[in-house]
Structures are given as C-alpha cells and as structure tokens.
C-alpha cells in the first residue's frame, strides 16, 4: 500500500496521536485505515512494540469508527 493511503501515528508528550501531515519527527507507526487492520494492530500490541513503549491505544476507538470502508 502506498504511504499516501496509510495513516501515521507518533507519540507526542507520551500520548499516541495521529500524524495527519506525515511530518512529525521521531519514530512513527503506519497503519492501513481499514477497521480490521486497526483491530488487528490493537490485539497484537503493534503500536507499543513498534514505538518501543507501553501505550494507551484508546485514541484508536474513534479512529476505527470514522474510517469505515
């Protein structure tokens, strides 16, 4: 999938946030915006593993609902 179709997430001030401009500095995690991909990433702990820290991924609750395909 091209990067233009993916959503980038970063940790800012200890909180997982969407990087809509794809320009925040630091380590980022990319996700396909399909609800099944969001669910799979959460179940596997992909964000904590990719961003190398324990994270609260509750920001994805609203994200999955708003990205229905």
PDB file with one MODEL, atoms N, CA, C and O in Angstrom:
MODEL        1
ATOM      1  N   UNK A   1       0.849  -1.184   0.000  1.00  0.00           N
ATOM      2  CA  UNK A   1       0.000   0.000   0.000  1.00  0.00           C
ATOM      3  C   UNK A   1       0.890   1.240   0.000  1.00  0.00           C
ATOM      4  O   UNK A   1       1.835   1.309   0.785  1.00  0.00           O
ATOM      5  N   UNK A   2       0.619   2.200  -0.840  1.00  0.00           N
ATOM      6  CA  UNK A   2       1.408   3.442  -0.862  1.00  0.00           C
ATOM      7  C   UNK A   2       1.237   4.232   0.437  1.00  0.00           C
ATOM      8  O   UNK A   2       0.185   4.171   1.074  1.00  0.00           O
ATOM      9  N   UNK A   3       2.261   4.962   0.817  1.00  0.00           N
ATOM     10  CA  UNK A   3       2.224   5.748   2.057  1.00  0.00           C
ATOM     11  C   UNK A   3       1.096   6.762   2.055  1.00  0.00           C
ATOM     12  O   UNK A   3       0.603   7.139   3.118  1.00  0.00           O
ATOM     13  N   UNK A   4       0.685   7.204   0.894  1.00  0.00           N
ATOM     14  CA  UNK A   4      -0.407   8.184   0.829  1.00  0.00           C
ATOM     15  C   UNK A   4      -1.733   7.603   1.301  1.00  0.00           C
ATOM     16  O   UNK A   4      -2.641   8.352   1.661  1.00  0.00           O
ATOM     17  N   UNK A   5      -1.855   6.270   1.305  1.00  0.00           N
ATOM     18  CA  UNK A   5      -3.077   5.608   1.759  1.00  0.00           C
ATOM     19  C   UNK A   5      -2.989   5.154   3.209  1.00  0.00           C
ATOM     20  O   UNK A   5      -3.980   4.680   3.765  1.00  0.00           O
ATOM     21  N   UNK A   6      -1.831   5.288   3.827  1.00  0.00           N
ATOM     22  CA  UNK A   6      -1.645   4.857   5.210  1.00  0.00           C
ATOM     23  C   UNK A   6      -1.755   6.046   6.155  1.00  0.00           C
ATOM     24  O   UNK A   6      -1.627   7.202   5.752  1.00  0.00           O
ATOM     25  N   UNK A   7      -1.994   5.733   7.411  1.00  0.00           N
ATOM     26  CA  UNK A   7      -2.078   6.757   8.452  1.00  0.00           C
ATOM     27  C   UNK A   7      -0.882   6.562   9.373  1.00  0.00           C
ATOM     28  O   UNK A   7      -0.569   5.439   9.768  1.00  0.00           O
ATOM     29  N   UNK A   8      -0.221   7.651   9.711  1.00  0.00           N
ATOM     30  CA  UNK A   8       0.957   7.589  10.573  1.00  0.00           C
ATOM     31  C   UNK A   8       0.569   8.014  11.983  1.00  0.00           C
ATOM     32  O   UNK A   8      -0.172   8.979  12.171  1.00  0.00           O
ATOM     33  N   UNK A   9       1.076   7.285  12.966  1.00  0.00           N
ATOM     34  CA  UNK A   9       0.871   7.614  14.369  1.00  0.00           C
ATOM     35  C   UNK A   9       2.224   7.845  15.017  1.00  0.00           C
ATOM     36  O   UNK A   9       3.198   7.168  14.689  1.00  0.00           O
ATOM     37  N   UNK A  10       2.287   8.792  15.931  1.00  0.00           N
ATOM     38  CA  UNK A  10       3.504   9.107  16.673  1.00  0.00           C
ATOM     39  C   UNK A  10       3.137   9.273  18.149  1.00  0.00           C
ATOM     40  O   UNK A  10       1.964   9.381  18.507  1.00  0.00           O
ATOM     41  N   UNK A  11       4.156   9.289  18.984  1.00  0.00           N
ATOM     42  CA  UNK A  11       3.962   9.574  20.397  1.00  0.00           C
ATOM     43  C   UNK A  11       4.422  11.002  20.643  1.00  0.00           C
ATOM     44  O   UNK A  11       5.581  11.340  20.404  1.00  0.00           O
ATOM     45  N   UNK A  12       3.511  11.835  21.120  1.00  0.00           N
ATOM     46  CA  UNK A  12       3.825  13.225  21.452  1.00  0.00           C
ATOM     47  C   UNK A  12       3.408  13.459  22.900  1.00  0.00           C
ATOM     48  O   UNK A  12       2.247  13.268  23.261  1.00  0.00           O
ATOM     49  N   UNK A  13       4.359  13.869  23.716  1.00  0.00           N
ATOM     50  CA  UNK A  13       4.116  14.083  25.147  1.00  0.00           C
ATOM     51  C   UNK A  13       3.567  12.827  25.812  1.00  0.00           C
ATOM     52  O   UNK A  13       2.726  12.908  26.706  1.00  0.00           O
ATOM     53  N   UNK A  14       4.047  11.665  25.371  1.00  0.00           N
ATOM     54  CA  UNK A  14       3.660  10.395  25.978  1.00  0.00           C
ATOM     55  C   UNK A  14       2.309   9.857  25.539  1.00  0.00           C
ATOM     56  O   UNK A  14       1.830   8.864  26.085  1.00  0.00           O
ATOM     57  N   UNK A  15       1.686  10.505  24.553  1.00  0.00           N
ATOM     58  CA  UNK A  15       0.353  10.109  24.101  1.00  0.00           C
ATOM     59  C   UNK A  15       0.402   9.742  22.618  1.00  0.00           C
ATOM     60  O   UNK A  15       1.010  10.446  21.812  1.00  0.00           O
ATOM     61  N   UNK A  16      -0.243   8.635  22.275  1.00  0.00           N
ATOM     62  CA  UNK A  16      -0.338   8.217  20.883  1.00  0.00           C
ATOM     63  C   UNK A  16      -1.257   9.175  20.139  1.00  0.00           C
ATOM     64  O   UNK A  16      -2.392   9.408  20.556  1.00  0.00           O
ATOM     65  N   UNK A  17      -0.756   9.736  19.020  1.00  0.00           N
ATOM     66  CA  UNK A  17      -1.529  10.701  18.247  1.00  0.00           C
ATOM     67  C   UNK A  17      -1.365  10.436  16.760  1.00  0.00           C
ATOM     68  O   UNK A  17      -0.330   9.942  16.312  1.00  0.00           O
ATOM     69  N   UNK A  18      -2.393  10.769  16.009  1.00  0.00           N
ATOM     70  CA  UNK A  18      -2.325  10.652  14.559  1.00  0.00           C
ATOM     71  C   UNK A  18      -1.491  11.802  14.010  1.00  0.00           C
ATOM     72  O   UNK A  18      -1.654  12.948  14.428  1.00  0.00           O
ATOM     73  N   UNK A  19      -0.603  11.497  13.080  1.00  0.00           N
ATOM     74  CA  UNK A  19       0.230  12.499  12.414  1.00  0.00           C
ATOM     75  C   UNK A  19      -0.328  12.700  11.011  1.00  0.00           C
ATOM     76  O   UNK A  19       0.147  12.094  10.050  1.00  0.00           O
ATOM     77  N   UNK A  20      -1.332  13.549  10.904  1.00  0.00           N
ATOM     78  CA  UNK A  20      -2.040  13.731   9.641  1.00  0.00           C
ATOM     79  C   UNK A  20      -1.140  14.251   8.525  1.00  0.00           C
ATOM     80  O   UNK A  20      -1.333  13.899   7.362  1.00  0.00           O
ATOM     81  N   UNK A  21      -0.164  15.080   8.866  1.00  0.00           N
ATOM     82  CA  UNK A  21       0.721  15.658   7.846  1.00  0.00           C
ATOM     83  C   UNK A  21       1.889  14.744   7.480  1.00  0.00           C
ATOM     84  O   UNK A  21       2.647  15.046   6.558  1.00  0.00           O
ATOM     85  N   UNK A  22       2.040  13.621   8.204  1.00  0.00           N
ATOM     86  CA  UNK A  22       3.156  12.690   7.979  1.00  0.00           C
ATOM     87  C   UNK A  22       4.503  13.394   8.123  1.00  0.00           C
ATOM     88  O   UNK A  22       5.456  13.047   7.427  1.00  0.00           O
ATOM     89  N   UNK A  23       4.593  14.369   9.008  1.00  0.00           N
ATOM     90  CA  UNK A  23       5.823  15.150   9.094  1.00  0.00           C
ATOM     91  C   UNK A  23       6.396  15.297  10.499  1.00  0.00           C
ATOM     92  O   UNK A  23       7.440  15.929  10.668  1.00  0.00           O
ATOM     93  N   UNK A  24       5.746  14.735  11.506  1.00  0.00           N
ATOM     94  CA  UNK A  24       6.289  14.846  12.858  1.00  0.00           C
ATOM     95  C   UNK A  24       7.610  14.105  12.949  1.00  0.00           C
ATOM     96  O   UNK A  24       7.812  13.080  12.297  1.00  0.00           O
ATOM     97  N   UNK A  25       8.499  14.636  13.760  1.00  0.00           N
ATOM     98  CA  UNK A  25       9.804  13.997  13.896  1.00  0.00           C
ATOM     99  C   UNK A  25       9.698  12.789  14.820  1.00  0.00           C
ATOM    100  O   UNK A  25       8.753  12.657  15.599  1.00  0.00           O
ATOM    101  N   UNK A  26      10.666  11.934  14.713  1.00  0.00           N
ATOM    102  CA  UNK A  26      10.728  10.771  15.585  1.00  0.00           C
ATOM    103  C   UNK A  26      10.134   9.529  14.955  1.00  0.00           C
ATOM    104  O   UNK A  26       9.714   9.515  13.798  1.00  0.00           O
ATOM    105  N   UNK A  27      10.119   8.502  15.759  1.00  0.00           N
ATOM    106  CA  UNK A  27       9.633   7.196  15.323  1.00  0.00           C
ATOM    107  C   UNK A  27       8.130   7.251  15.106  1.00  0.00           C
ATOM    108  O   UNK A  27       7.398   7.827  15.911  1.00  0.00           O
ATOM    109  N   UNK A  28       7.681   6.658  14.033  1.00  0.00           N
ATOM    110  CA  UNK A  28       6.257   6.604  13.728  1.00  0.00           C
ATOM    111  C   UNK A  28       5.835   5.187  13.407  1.00  0.00           C
ATOM    112  O   UNK A  28       6.657   4.337  13.063  1.00  0.00           O
ATOM    113  N   UNK A  29       4.543   4.946  13.524  1.00  0.00           N
ATOM    114  CA  UNK A  29       3.965   3.656  13.174  1.00  0.00           C
ATOM    115  C   UNK A  29       2.897   3.907  12.116  1.00  0.00           C
ATOM    116  O   UNK A  29       2.080   4.816  12.255  1.00  0.00           O
ATOM    117  N   UNK A  30       2.907   3.108  11.071  1.00  0.00           N
ATOM    118  CA  UNK A  30       1.986   3.290   9.955  1.00  0.00           C
ATOM    119  C   UNK A  30       0.893   2.239  10.021  1.00  0.00           C
ATOM    120  O   UNK A  30       1.133   1.094  10.404  1.00  0.00           O
ATOM    121  N   UNK A  31      -0.313   2.647   9.641  1.00  0.00           N
ATOM    122  CA  UNK A  31      -1.456   1.752   9.735  1.00  0.00           C
ATOM    123  C   UNK A  31      -2.381   1.966   8.543  1.00  0.00           C
ATOM    124  O   UNK A  31      -2.648   3.098   8.139  1.00  0.00           O
ATOM    125  N   UNK A  32      -2.859   0.868   7.995  1.00  0.00           N
ATOM    126  CA  UNK A  32      -3.887   0.956   6.958  1.00  0.00           C
ATOM    127  C   UNK A  32      -5.186   1.325   7.662  1.00  0.00           C
ATOM    128  O   UNK A  32      -5.493   0.733   8.697  1.00  0.00           O
ATOM    129  N   UNK A  33      -5.959   2.272   7.151  1.00  0.00           N
ATOM    130  CA  UNK A  33      -7.127   2.769   7.874  1.00  0.00           C
ATOM    131  C   UNK A  33      -8.359   1.870   7.856  1.00  0.00           C
ATOM    132  O   UNK A  33      -9.441   2.320   8.231  1.00  0.00           O
ATOM    133  N   UNK A  34      -8.231   0.647   7.442  1.00  0.00           N
ATOM    134  CA  UNK A  34      -9.362  -0.270   7.437  1.00  0.00           C
ATOM    135  C   UNK A  34      -9.641  -0.737   8.876  1.00  0.00           C
ATOM    136  O   UNK A  34      -8.699  -1.053   9.603  1.00  0.00           O
ATOM    137  N   UNK A  35     -10.905  -0.788   9.301  1.00  0.00           N
ATOM    138  CA  UNK A  35     -11.232  -1.187  10.679  1.00  0.00           C
ATOM    139  C   UNK A  35     -10.645  -2.537  11.099  1.00  0.00           C
ATOM    140  O   UNK A  35     -10.262  -2.709  12.256  1.00  0.00           O
ATOM    141  N   UNK A  36     -10.570  -3.490  10.173  1.00  0.00           N
ATOM    142  CA  UNK A  36      -9.978  -4.794  10.526  1.00  0.00           C
ATOM    143  C   UNK A  36      -8.492  -4.659  10.832  1.00  0.00           C
ATOM    144  O   UNK A  36      -7.980  -5.348  11.715  1.00  0.00           O
ATOM    145  N   UNK A  37      -7.791  -3.781  10.115  1.00  0.00           N
ATOM    146  CA  UNK A  37      -6.364  -3.561  10.366  1.00  0.00           C
ATOM    147  C   UNK A  37      -6.153  -2.884  11.713  1.00  0.00           C
ATOM    148  O   UNK A  37      -5.216  -3.215  12.439  1.00  0.00           O
ATOM    149  N   UNK A  38      -7.016  -1.946  12.044  1.00  0.00           N
ATOM    150  CA  UNK A  38      -6.939  -1.262  13.336  1.00  0.00           C
ATOM    151  C   UNK A  38      -7.145  -2.274  14.457  1.00  0.00           C
ATOM    152  O   UNK A  38      -6.396  -2.281  15.434  1.00  0.00           O
ATOM    153  N   UNK A  39      -8.154  -3.126  14.322  1.00  0.00           N
ATOM    154  CA  UNK A  39      -8.440  -4.142  15.336  1.00  0.00           C
ATOM    155  C   UNK A  39      -7.277  -5.112  15.501  1.00  0.00           C
ATOM    156  O   UNK A  39      -6.901  -5.448  16.623  1.00  0.00           O
ATOM    157  N   UNK A  40      -6.717  -5.555  14.405  1.00  0.00           N
ATOM    158  CA  UNK A  40      -5.588  -6.485  14.448  1.00  0.00           C
ATOM    159  C   UNK A  40      -4.361  -5.846  15.111  1.00  0.00           C
ATOM    160  O   UNK A  40      -3.679  -6.485  15.912  1.00  0.00           O
ATOM    161  N   UNK A  41      -4.092  -4.606  14.776  1.00  0.00           N
ATOM    162  CA  UNK A  41      -2.954  -3.901  15.390  1.00  0.00           C
ATOM    163  C   UNK A  41      -3.134  -3.783  16.895  1.00  0.00           C
ATOM    164  O   UNK A  41      -2.176  -3.945  17.651  1.00  0.00           O
ATOM    165  N   UNK A  42      -4.348  -3.502  17.334  1.00  0.00           N
ATOM    166  CA  UNK A  42      -4.607  -3.384  18.779  1.00  0.00           C
ATOM    167  C   UNK A  42      -4.442  -4.730  19.474  1.00  0.00           C
ATOM    168  O   UNK A  42      -3.808  -4.815  20.526  1.00  0.00           O
ATOM    169  N   UNK A  43      -5.011  -5.779  18.890  1.00  0.00           N
ATOM    170  CA  UNK A  43      -4.925  -7.107  19.522  1.00  0.00           C
ATOM    171  C   UNK A  43      -3.489  -7.590  19.635  1.00  0.00           C
ATOM    172  O   UNK A  43      -3.140  -8.262  20.605  1.00  0.00           O
ATOM    173  N   UNK A  44      -2.660  -7.263  18.672  1.00  0.00           N
ATOM    174  CA  UNK A  44      -1.265  -7.710  18.678  1.00  0.00           C
ATOM    175  C   UNK A  44      -0.331  -6.779  19.448  1.00  0.00           C
ATOM    176  O   UNK A  44       0.845  -7.096  19.630  1.00  0.00           O
ATOM    177  N   UNK A  45      -0.839  -5.636  19.900  1.00  0.00           N
ATOM    178  CA  UNK A  45       0.012  -4.681  20.607  1.00  0.00           C
ATOM    179  C   UNK A  45       1.037  -4.053  19.688  1.00  0.00           C
ATOM    180  O   UNK A  45       2.156  -3.757  20.107  1.00  0.00           O
ATOM    181  N   UNK A  46       0.663  -3.850  18.440  1.00  0.00           N
ATOM    182  CA  UNK A  46       1.598  -3.388  17.417  1.00  0.00           C
ATOM    183  C   UNK A  46       2.161  -1.997  17.706  1.00  0.00           C
ATOM    184  O   UNK A  46       3.334  -1.741  17.433  1.00  0.00           O
ATOM    185  N   UNK A  47       1.351  -1.104  18.248  1.00  0.00           N
ATOM    186  CA  UNK A  47       1.841   0.247  18.489  1.00  0.00           C
ATOM    187  C   UNK A  47       2.872   0.270  19.616  1.00  0.00           C
ATOM    188  O   UNK A  47       3.904   0.929  19.493  1.00  0.00           O
ATOM    189  N   UNK A  48       2.607  -0.433  20.696  1.00  0.00           N
ATOM    190  CA  UNK A  48       3.579  -0.478  21.792  1.00  0.00           C
ATOM    191  C   UNK A  48       4.890  -1.093  21.331  1.00  0.00           C
ATOM    192  O   UNK A  48       5.965  -0.625  21.704  1.00  0.00           O
ATOM    193  N   UNK A  49       4.803  -2.130  20.528  1.00  0.00           N
ATOM    194  CA  UNK A  49       6.009  -2.799  20.034  1.00  0.00           C
ATOM    195  C   UNK A  49       6.758  -1.914  19.039  1.00  0.00           C
ATOM    196  O   UNK A  49       7.977  -1.773  19.135  1.00  0.00           O
ATOM    197  N   UNK A  50       6.054  -1.330  18.105  1.00  0.00           N
ATOM    198  CA  UNK A  50       6.688  -0.524  17.072  1.00  0.00           C
ATOM    199  C   UNK A  50       7.298   0.758  17.626  1.00  0.00           C
ATOM    200  O   UNK A  50       8.381   1.169  17.211  1.00  0.00           O
ATOM    201  N   UNK A  51       6.601   1.381  18.558  1.00  0.00           N
ATOM    202  CA  UNK A  51       7.069   2.650  19.104  1.00  0.00           C
ATOM    203  C   UNK A  51       7.912   2.470  20.367  1.00  0.00           C
ATOM    204  O   UNK A  51       8.349   3.442  20.984  1.00  0.00           O
ATOM    205  N   UNK A  52       8.128   1.220  20.731  1.00  0.00           N
ATOM    206  CA  UNK A  52       9.035   0.836  21.820  1.00  0.00           C
ATOM    207  C   UNK A  52       8.692   1.444  23.174  1.00  0.00           C
ATOM    208  O   UNK A  52       9.574   1.892  23.906  1.00  0.00           O
ATOM    209  N   UNK A  53       7.396   1.453  23.500  1.00  0.00           N
ATOM    210  CA  UNK A  53       6.960   1.890  24.831  1.00  0.00           C
ATOM    211  C   UNK A  53       5.527   1.440  25.061  1.00  0.00           C
ATOM    212  O   UNK A  53       4.776   1.210  24.114  1.00  0.00           O
ATOM    213  N   UNK A  54       5.161   1.318  26.316  1.00  0.00           N
ATOM    214  CA  UNK A  54       3.800   0.945  26.679  1.00  0.00           C
ATOM    215  C   UNK A  54       2.888   2.126  26.385  1.00  0.00           C
ATOM    216  O   UNK A  54       3.133   3.236  26.859  1.00  0.00           O
ATOM    217  N   UNK A  55       1.838   1.893  25.605  1.00  0.00           N
ATOM    218  CA  UNK A  55       0.957   2.980  25.182  1.00  0.00           C
ATOM    219  C   UNK A  55      -0.498   2.651  25.450  1.00  0.00           C
ATOM    220  O   UNK A  55      -0.911   1.492  25.452  1.00  0.00           O
ATOM    221  N   UNK A  56      -1.256   3.707  25.676  1.00  0.00           N
ATOM    222  CA  UNK A  56      -2.704   3.592  25.733  1.00  0.00           C
ATOM    223  C   UNK A  56      -3.200   3.856  24.317  1.00  0.00           C
ATOM    224  O   UNK A  56      -3.075   4.970  23.810  1.00  0.00           O
ATOM    225  N   UNK A  57      -3.759   2.837  23.683  1.00  0.00           N
ATOM    226  CA  UNK A  57      -4.190   2.996  22.298  1.00  0.00           C
ATOM    227  C   UNK A  57      -5.674   3.333  22.186  1.00  0.00           C
ATOM    228  O   UNK A  57      -6.296   3.038  21.166  1.00  0.00           O
ATOM    229  N   UNK A  58      -6.245   3.944  23.216  1.00  0.00           N
ATOM    230  CA  UNK A  58      -7.665   4.295  23.182  1.00  0.00           C
ATOM    231  C   UNK A  58      -7.977   5.335  22.107  1.00  0.00           C
ATOM    232  O   UNK A  58      -9.135   5.485  21.717  1.00  0.00           O
ATOM    233  N   UNK A  59      -6.962   6.054  21.620  1.00  0.00           N
ATOM    234  CA  UNK A  59      -7.175   7.009  20.534  1.00  0.00           C
ATOM    235  C   UNK A  59      -7.710   6.294  19.287  1.00  0.00           C
ATOM    236  O   UNK A  59      -8.323   6.923  18.425  1.00  0.00           O
ATOM    237  N   UNK A  60      -7.483   5.003  19.197  1.00  0.00           N
ATOM    238  CA  UNK A  60      -7.938   4.242  18.035  1.00  0.00           C
ATOM    239  C   UNK A  60      -9.426   3.916  18.091  1.00  0.00           C
ATOM    240  O   UNK A  60      -9.993   3.502  17.080  1.00  0.00           O
ATOM    241  N   UNK A  61     -10.077   4.088  19.240  1.00  0.00           N
ATOM    242  CA  UNK A  61     -11.512   3.811  19.339  1.00  0.00           C
ATOM    243  C   UNK A  61     -12.292   4.640  18.335  1.00  0.00           C
ATOM    244  O   UNK A  61     -13.052   4.087  17.540  1.00  0.00           O
ATOM    245  N   UNK A  62     -12.122   5.945  18.357  1.00  0.00           N
ATOM    246  CA  UNK A  62     -12.816   6.821  17.431  1.00  0.00           C
ATOM    247  C   UNK A  62     -12.273   6.723  16.022  1.00  0.00           C
ATOM    248  O   UNK A  62     -13.008   6.913  15.053  1.00  0.00           O
ATOM    249  N   UNK A  63     -10.991   6.429  15.902  1.00  0.00           N
ATOM    250  CA  UNK A  63     -10.351   6.347  14.581  1.00  0.00           C
ATOM    251  C   UNK A  63     -10.978   5.233  13.756  1.00  0.00           C
ATOM    252  O   UNK A  63     -11.319   5.449  12.593  1.00  0.00           O
ATOM    253  N   UNK A  64     -11.135   4.050  14.332  1.00  0.00           N
ATOM    254  CA  UNK A  64     -11.690   2.913  13.593  1.00  0.00           C
ATOM    255  C   UNK A  64     -13.116   3.193  13.149  1.00  0.00           C
ATOM    256  O   UNK A  64     -13.501   2.817  12.043  1.00  0.00           O
ATOM    257  N   UNK A  65     -13.899   3.843  13.986  1.00  0.00           N
ATOM    258  CA  UNK A  65     -15.285   4.125  13.646  1.00  0.00           C
ATOM    259  C   UNK A  65     -15.392   5.160  12.530  1.00  0.00           C
ATOM    260  O   UNK A  65     -16.314   5.104  11.717  1.00  0.00           O
ATOM    261  N   UNK A  66     -14.450   6.106  12.489  1.00  0.00           N
ATOM    262  CA  UNK A  66     -14.514   7.166  11.495  1.00  0.00           C
ATOM    263  C   UNK A  66     -13.932   6.765  10.141  1.00  0.00           C
ATOM    264  O   UNK A  66     -14.067   7.517   9.176  1.00  0.00           O
ATOM    265  N   UNK A  67     -13.293   5.609  10.045  1.00  0.00           N
ATOM    266  CA  UNK A  67     -12.622   5.191   8.816  1.00  0.00           C
ATOM    267  C   UNK A  67     -13.286   3.986   8.168  1.00  0.00           C
ATOM    268  O   UNK A  67     -12.610   3.198   7.505  1.00  0.00           O
ATOM    269  N   UNK A  68     -14.585   3.825   8.341  1.00  0.00           N
ATOM    270  CA  UNK A  68     -15.278   2.691   7.726  1.00  0.00           C
ATOM    271  C   UNK A  68     -15.089   2.712   6.219  1.00  0.00           C
ATOM    272  O   UNK A  68     -15.229   3.754   5.578  1.00  0.00           O
ATOM    273  N   UNK A  69     -14.772   1.559   5.663  1.00  0.00           N
ATOM    274  CA  UNK A  69     -14.564   1.449   4.213  1.00  0.00           C
ATOM    275  C   UNK A  69     -15.657   0.574   3.629  1.00  0.00           C
ATOM    276  O   UNK A  69     -15.682   0.342   2.420  1.00  0.00           O
TER     277      UNK A  69
ENDMDL
END
